[in-house]
Amino acid sequence: MIYSLVALISEKSFWIWLILLSLLFFGVFFCNSFFSSTLISFFFSTLFTFFSIVFSASGILCLASLFFSFSLSFSFSLFFFLSLILSFSFSFASLFFLSRSRR
């Protein structure tokens, strides 16, 4: 367990994912604070979730980005549920392609 955690942190994709995750939180905070528009926060949430999944190289990071996508929008609206559906789709598609490429 500890060895896999050290190997995960030493991966280049981990740092790319970490940078994208910090951009994600900044984007959501910026949109909700200054614009308070669910459409803009939906755009940022799906964009950063997509890029964090594309650039991550392990399934753990894909599941982590799926977990963080639950806190992307602070209002329960149609765009929030669309963002969750897109996040689920991106996560499962990336996990499928990762499992196929490792074989």
Backbone as CSV, one residue per row, in Angstrom:
resi,resn,N_x,N_y,N_z,CA_x,CA_y,CA_z,C_x,C_y,C_z
1,MET,0.830,-1.201,0.000,0.000,0.000,0.000,0.868,1.256,0.000
2,ILE,1.848,1.305,0.903,2.713,2.484,0.976,3.564,2.591,-0.281
3,TYR,4.029,1.437,-0.780,4.843,1.454,-1.999,4.039,1.975,-3.187
4,SER,2.787,1.567,-3.288,1.969,2.039,-4.404,1.660,3.528,-4.278
5,LEU,1.547,4.024,-3.042,1.330,5.447,-2.842,2.552,6.257,-3.234
6,VAL,3.755,5.753,-2.889,4.994,6.437,-3.270,5.166,6.413,-4.781
7,ALA,4.836,5.278,-5.402,4.935,5.186,-6.860,3.941,6.120,-7.537
8,LEU,2.777,6.280,-6.923,1.764,7.169,-7.486,2.211,8.625,-7.425
9,ILE,2.815,9.018,-6.296,3.263,10.400,-6.135,4.441,10.698,-7.049
10,SER,5.271,9.693,-7.296,6.434,9.930,-8.145,6.075,9.983,-9.629
11,GLU,4.865,9.614,-9.989,4.454,9.687,-11.390,4.306,11.138,-11.828
12,LYS,4.635,11.380,-13.068,4.516,12.728,-13.628,3.057,13.148,-13.728
13,SER,2.191,12.193,-14.011,0.777,12.529,-14.173,0.139,12.969,-12.853
14,PHE,0.708,12.515,-11.723,0.167,12.924,-10.430,0.282,14.433,-10.260
15,TRP,1.429,14.973,-10.639,1.649,16.414,-10.476,0.817,17.205,-11.469
16,ILE,0.643,16.672,-12.664,-0.236,17.338,-13.635,-1.663,17.354,-13.106
17,TRP,-2.092,16.223,-12.538,-3.440,16.128,-11.977,-3.611,17.077,-10.804
18,LEU,-2.574,17.200,-9.985,-2.649,18.081,-8.822,-2.770,19.544,-9.242
19,ILE,-2.027,19.926,-10.276,-2.121,21.295,-10.789,-3.511,21.549,-11.373
20,LEU,-4.025,20.589,-12.124,-5.354,20.755,-12.712,-6.442,20.791,-11.649
21,LEU,-6.229,20.037,-10.563,-7.205,20.048,-9.478,-7.232,21.399,-8.782
22,SER,-6.060,21.996,-8.584,-6.038,23.325,-7.975,-6.672,24.363,-8.900
23,LEU,-6.460,24.209,-10.218,-7.141,25.094,-11.168,-8.651,24.892,-11.123
24,LEU,-9.074,23.653,-10.919,-10.497,23.344,-10.821,-11.134,24.088,-9.656
25,PHE,-10.498,24.000,-8.469,-11.061,24.677,-7.307,-11.051,26.190,-7.490
26,PHE,-9.993,26.712,-8.127,-9.958,28.148,-8.391,-11.064,28.548,-9.358
27,GLY,-11.261,27.750,-10.399,-12.299,28.066,-11.372,-13.689,28.037,-10.768
28,VAL,-13.970,27.040,-9.939,-15.291,26.946,-9.317,-15.497,28.077,-8.324
29,PHE,-14.457,28.379,-7.535,-14.568,29.485,-6.578,-14.766,30.808,-7.304
30,PHE,-14.008,31.018,-8.378,-14.106,32.258,-9.151,-15.496,32.420,-9.755
31,CYS,-16.011,31.343,-10.339,-17.326,31.418,-10.987,-18.433,31.644,-9.977
32,ASN,-18.388,30.933,-8.863,-19.470,31.055,-7.894,-19.390,32.354,-7.106
33,SER,-18.187,32.906,-6.951,-18.058,34.135,-6.179,-18.418,35.366,-6.991
34,PHE,-17.922,35.429,-8.215,-18.055,36.667,-8.969,-19.207,36.645,-9.971
35,PHE,-19.480,35.519,-10.561,-20.531,35.470,-11.567,-21.815,34.854,-11.032
36,SER,-21.691,33.916,-10.115,-22.805,33.140,-9.549,-23.719,32.614,-10.641
37,SER,-23.114,32.117,-11.687,-23.878,31.555,-12.795,-23.633,30.056,-12.848
38,THR,-24.702,29.280,-12.856,-24.530,27.832,-12.890,-24.022,27.362,-14.241
39,LEU,-24.322,28.113,-15.289,-23.837,27.730,-16.613,-22.319,27.850,-16.697
40,ILE,-21.761,28.923,-16.140,-20.310,29.107,-16.176,-19.625,28.080,-15.288
41,SER,-20.169,27.811,-14.104,-19.553,26.804,-13.243,-19.694,25.412,-13.841
42,PHE,-20.774,25.157,-14.580,-20.904,23.886,-15.284,-19.821,23.755,-16.346
43,PHE,-19.544,24.837,-17.076,-18.506,24.809,-18.100,-17.145,24.523,-17.482
44,PHE,-16.803,25.247,-16.403,-15.510,25.033,-15.765,-15.397,23.639,-15.164
45,SER,-16.476,23.165,-14.548,-16.408,21.861,-13.892,-16.211,20.741,-14.900
46,THR,-16.946,20.778,-16.010,-16.769,19.720,-17.003,-15.429,19.836,-17.710
47,LEU,-14.967,21.057,-17.956,-13.682,21.246,-18.627,-12.534,20.711,-17.787
48,PHE,-12.476,21.107,-16.518,-11.362,20.677,-15.685,-11.465,19.207,-15.300
49,THR,-12.680,18.694,-15.153,-12.817,17.263,-14.888,-12.343,16.455,-16.081
50,PHE,-12.690,16.895,-17.281,-12.248,16.199,-18.484,-10.729,16.203,-18.594
51,PHE,-10.101,17.359,-18.391,-8.654,17.428,-18.521,-7.934,16.665,-17.416
52,SER,-8.486,16.653,-16.210,-7.828,15.899,-15.142,-7.898,14.406,-15.399
53,ILE,-8.980,13.935,-16.028,-9.088,12.513,-16.341,-8.223,12.153,-17.534
54,VAL,-8.162,13.030,-18.529,-7.354,12.741,-19.715,-5.875,12.661,-19.361
55,PHE,-5.402,13.577,-18.517,-3.982,13.616,-18.211,-3.574,12.666,-17.091
56,SER,-4.511,12.049,-16.405,-4.132,11.125,-15.334,-3.845,9.755,-15.922
57,ALA,-2.860,9.072,-15.328,-2.398,7.810,-15.907,-2.801,6.605,-15.084
58,SER,-3.529,6.794,-14.019,-3.943,5.634,-13.227,-5.411,5.754,-12.870
59,GLY,-6.024,4.617,-12.640,-7.442,4.593,-12.315,-7.768,5.241,-10.991
60,ILE,-6.799,5.271,-10.065,-7.023,5.903,-8.768,-7.259,7.393,-8.955
61,LEU,-6.485,7.994,-9.841,-6.661,9.423,-10.080,-7.979,9.709,-10.783
62,CYS,-8.406,8.798,-11.632,-9.708,8.972,-12.291,-10.836,8.933,-11.269
63,LEU,-10.743,8.004,-10.330,-11.775,7.923,-9.301,-11.708,9.116,-8.361
64,ALA,-10.496,9.619,-8.115,-10.371,10.803,-7.269,-10.976,12.027,-7.940
65,SER,-10.757,12.148,-9.247,-11.365,13.282,-9.945,-12.882,13.140,-10.008
66,LEU,-13.378,11.913,-10.053,-14.822,11.704,-9.977,-15.351,12.125,-8.615
67,PHE,-14.593,11.802,-7.559,-14.997,12.191,-6.210,-15.050,13.709,-6.068
68,PHE,-14.045,14.395,-6.618,-14.022,15.847,-6.506,-15.068,16.514,-7.386
69,SER,-15.555,15.806,-8.382,-16.581,16.410,-9.234,-17.912,16.565,-8.503
70,PHE,-18.087,15.864,-7.364,-19.311,16.027,-6.592,-19.383,17.398,-5.933
71,SER,-18.225,18.031,-5.720,-18.235,19.335,-5.058,-17.968,20.481,-6.016
72,LEU,-18.236,20.279,-7.302,-17.903,21.316,-8.272,-18.909,22.459,-8.268
73,SER,-20.162,22.145,-8.152,-21.184,23.187,-8.188,-21.901,23.216,-6.851
74,PHE,-22.158,24.402,-6.341,-22.726,24.515,-5.001,-24.247,24.619,-5.006
75,SER,-24.843,24.629,-6.164,-26.300,24.710,-6.221,-26.857,23.463,-6.890
76,PHE,-27.951,22.961,-6.375,-28.598,21.796,-6.970,-29.476,22.265,-8.122
77,SER,-28.939,22.155,-9.297,-29.672,22.597,-10.479,-29.490,21.569,-11.578
78,LEU,-30.059,21.861,-12.716,-29.935,20.974,-13.872,-28.486,20.846,-14.299
79,PHE,-27.736,21.953,-14.239,-26.343,21.927,-14.664,-25.487,21.099,-13.718
80,PHE,-25.851,21.074,-12.441,-25.122,20.249,-11.481,-25.269,18.775,-11.835
81,PHE,-26.472,18.349,-12.146,-26.687,16.947,-12.490,-26.081,16.598,-13.845
82,LEU,-26.100,17.534,-14.791,-25.420,17.299,-16.064,-23.916,17.156,-15.867
83,SER,-23.367,17.945,-14.966,-21.941,17.845,-14.667,-21.604,16.496,-14.049
84,LEU,-22.461,16.009,-13.171,-22.225,14.693,-12.575,-22.303,13.588,-13.619
85,ILE,-23.269,13.674,-14.519,-23.402,12.655,-15.566,-22.184,12.656,-16.477
86,LEU,-21.724,13.846,-16.861,-20.523,13.927,-17.694,-19.292,13.419,-16.960
87,SER,-19.187,13.710,-15.673,-18.042,13.230,-14.900,-18.046,11.713,-14.797
88,PHE,-19.225,11.132,-14.561,-19.320,9.675,-14.543,-18.922,9.083,-15.889
89,SER,-19.398,9.687,-16.964,-19.079,9.167,-18.296,-17.593,9.237,-18.583
90,PHE,-16.960,10.389,-18.284,-15.527,10.531,-18.512,-14.738,9.548,-17.658
91,SER,-15.147,9.375,-16.409,-14.399,8.494,-15.508,-14.482,7.044,-15.948
92,PHE,-15.681,6.585,-16.265,-15.813,5.187,-16.663,-15.173,4.915,-18.017
93,ALA,-15.247,5.881,-18.917,-14.581,5.701,-20.209,-13.073,5.645,-20.047
94,SER,-12.522,6.516,-19.204,-11.071,6.496,-19.014,-10.628,5.241,-18.279
95,LEU,-11.411,4.774,-17.315,-11.067,3.517,-16.636,-11.121,2.344,-17.602
96,PHE,-12.084,2.357,-18.510,-12.183,1.292,-19.500,-10.966,1.290,-20.417
97,PHE,-10.593,2.476,-20.911,-9.440,2.542,-21.813,-8.136,2.228,-21.095
98,LEU,-8.032,2.611,-19.818,-6.825,2.277,-19.063,-6.716,0.779,-18.835
99,SER,-7.837,0.128,-18.538,-7.789,-1.322,-18.320,-7.492,-2.059,-19.620
100,ARG,-7.963,-1.536,-20.746,-7.671,-2.167,-22.037,-6.216,-1.962,-22.454
101,SER,-5.643,-0.806,-22.120,-4.269,-0.525,-22.544,-3.243,-1.257,-21.695
102,ARG,-3.585,-1.645,-20.481,-2.635,-2.356,-19.618,-2.544,-3.835,-19.947
103,ARG,-3.483,-4.344,-20.711,-3.454,-5.772,-21.052,-2.535,-6.072,-22.190
